[in-house]
Amino acid sequence: MMMIQEADAHKTFKEVNPEAFRKNMNFGPNVTVLTVPMLSPVMGPTVIYPVLLKDGDGLTLIDTGMFGQYDSLVQAILQAGEQLSSIKRIILTHQDIDHIGNLPVLVREIPGVQLFAHPGDIPVISGSESMLKMTPERITGMPQAFQEQINAFLEQLTQLGEITELHDGDQLPWGGGAEVIHTPGHTPGHICLYLPQEKLLLAADELRVADGRLAGPAESATPDMPLALRSLRKLDGLPVQSIVCYHGGRYDGSPQVLIDSLAGGL
């Protein structure tokens, strides 16, 4: 089991993929996709793609990366030409540790930052309920050093403060406008965001890009796969030109053919 330490994350990732810090992906003036190296105890060295929405009053960050790898996130934000202090809001697409991992330190470093998530996952994000996948039983089977790291992280979640609820169909004003689409299955409160101005779908973990191809949610990380596939039907008919997946990055094209193939009989 690999330990999630900042220095190791950079060193190991660069050895595997020297393009970790390639230019950030932009979708017009309001949307920047960050390229953040991540060292996962499950997946090993990989890349994740948080998103920044830019408005006149500052930035909205969508997802925060793995705990212990805060510097990687900050470096990506600086490479995008932005400042950490410009972040006014953080949207969590769901409860998994690679999405909420830097949340406690961000809340400490950005006084007054607002937090948003779907109520299906807020009890976990706020530390009042156990994580769906990183259960106490699973944690006790991990190396002692990792147990100490994650238990400290889980304790910090209880100190986050208020999290504003996002609901299916909510219309958000940021980034030129975004619609919340509740897509449970991967977690109970998993959401995607659709930005009609850019015809862009921020799919979080509902979709992924694997070997250059669009794919459905990872079955090994999706406790309720039938529900996750039914949730794909909520993306039916969206005029999507591009998709950003948290795992895999950018995919240009519509998800409709994949939706029809995966969820056609559901």
Residue, then its C-alpha position, 0 to 999 in steps of 0.5 A: m500500500m502506497m502512502i499518500q505524501e506530497a513529495d512522493a506523489h510528485k516524484t512517482f508521478k513524474e517518473v511515470n508520466p512527465e506530462a503531468f503538468r501539461k497546459n490546462m484545458n480551457f473551455g472559453p473564458n469561464v471554464t478551466v480544467l485543471t490537470v492535477p497529478m495524484l498518487s492513489p493507494v488504489m490506482g497508483p500514480t494517475v491524473i485527476y481533473p478538477v474544474l475552475l469556473k470563473d466569474g466577476d466575483g471570483l472562482t468556483l472550484i469543483d472537487t479538490g483532489m486527494f488528501g495529502q496532495y494539496d500542493s499539487l492542486v495549488q500548483a495547478i491553480l497557479q499554472a492556470g493563472e489564478q490565485l487560491s484566494s480568488i476561490k469563493r465557492i467549492i462544489l463537491t460532486h460526491q463524497d469520495i476521498d479523491h474528490i473531498g481530500n483537500l477540503p479541510v485545508l482549503v477551508r482553513e486557507i480560504p476564510g469564508v469559502q462557501l461549500f456546496a454538495h447534494p444532501g445525499d452525500i453531505p452527512v459523509i462530507s461533514g463527517s457525521e456519517s462514515m464513508l460509503k467505500m472507505t469504511p472503518e473496517r476497510i481502514t483497519g486493514m490498511p497500514q498503520a501510517f495510512q490509518e493515522q492519515i485518514n483518521a486525522f482527515l476524517e476528524q477534520l471533516t467534522q470542523l468544516g462548517e455549513i454545507t449548502e445543499l444542491h438539488d437535481g435541476d438547480q440552476l447555478p449562476w457560475g461559469g456562465g450558468a450550470e445545471v445540477i444533475h443528480t446521478p446517484g449510484h456511484t454514491p447516493g449524492h453524486i452529481c454532474l453539472y451541465l454548462p449549456q453555454e459551452k455545451l459542456l458536461l462535467a461528468a465527475d465519476e458518472l463517466r470516464v475516459a479510458d484509452g481515449r474512449l468514453a466509458g461508464p462508471a467504474e464498476s469496482a468503485t460503484p456500489d450500486m451499478p444498476l442505479a448508476l446506469r439508470s442515472l445515465r438516462k438523466l443525461d439523455g438528449l443533452p446537447v453535449q459537445s464536450i465532456v470532462c471526466y474526473h478520471g480521464g479528462r476531456y472527451d469531445g463528442s456526445p455521450q448519447v451512444l454510450i448511454d443508449s448502449l449501457a442504459g438502453g434496457l433500463 
